[in-house]
Amino acid sequence: MKIKKGALWLAGALLAVTLVAPRQAHADEWDQKTVFTFSGPVEIPGQVLSAGTYVFKLADSQSDRNIVEVFNKDENHLYGIFLTIPDYRMKPAGKPIITFDERVAGSPEE
């Protein structure tokens, strides 16, 4: 169940990133590369990322545009590759939107 929630969160986050042109986060045209900085730990499927800066971008795949890679800020360490499902919005937000589930106190965001 955690993996499904994580995958849905990641898909939603990427969709928000791909649909907007944010001021603080910048998405490249082809790979939708977007840099996020988290002030606390965040859980992605399979592991917890500590507070810090991370790069989310679409994989270089001609067959599937829904593959997301998560790297450290220098893009020299890959944390994971995820198959995602786009969630289209009728009215895009003006900046990236990340939605977190409520967790037990002391546990990382998911």
NORPEFEN-V875930 format. One line per field, one symbol per residue. burial: b if it has 24 or more other C-alpha atoms within 12 Angstrom, else e. A space follows every 50 residues. Layout:
BEGIN
burial=???
END
This chain:
BEGIN
burial=eeeeebbbbbbbbbbbbbbbeeeebebeeebbbbbbeeeeebbbbeeebe eeebbbbbbeeeeebbbbbbbbeeeeeebbbbbbebeeeeeeeebbbbee eeeeeeeebb
END
